[in-house]
């Protein structure tokens, strides 16, 4: 399986998992019980997110990577600057 296929498969799987993972509850107890029930799905979902980010990075051109790094640097500089005010 090539990178694009793997990326598509992970994204599709996370689309299936998203409505299972992100559910609202009236009480924190209900939420905690549900989280325990879907523990494996939560682990899979968040591990998939890490893999998706890595695969998307691998598929980027050098220019896209540089642009993304520059945006991250600007965001970091802005948020660091706001904390000092």
GICORWO-V310328 format. One record per pair of residues at least 12 apart in sequence whose C-alpha atoms are under 10 Angstrom apart, sorted by the first residue. I is the first residue (numbers start at 1). J is the second residue. Records with the same first field share a line. If there is no record, write none. Layout:
I: J + J
This chain:
3: 52 + 55 + 56 + 58 + 59
4: 55 + 56 + 58 + 59
6: 51 + 52 + 55
7: 48 + 51 + 52 + 53 + 54 + 55 + 56 + 59
8: 52 + 55
9: 48 + 52
10: 44 + 45 + 47 + 48 + 49 + 51 + 52 + 55
11: 45 + 48 + 49 + 51 + 52
13: 44 + 45 + 48
14: 41 + 42 + 44 + 45 + 46 + 47 + 48 + 49 + 52
15: 45
16: 45
17: 41 + 42 + 44 + 45
18: 41 + 42 + 45
20: 34 + 35 + 38 + 41 + 42 + 45
21: 34 + 35 + 38 + 39 + 41 + 42 + 43 + 45 + 46
22: 35 + 42
23: 35
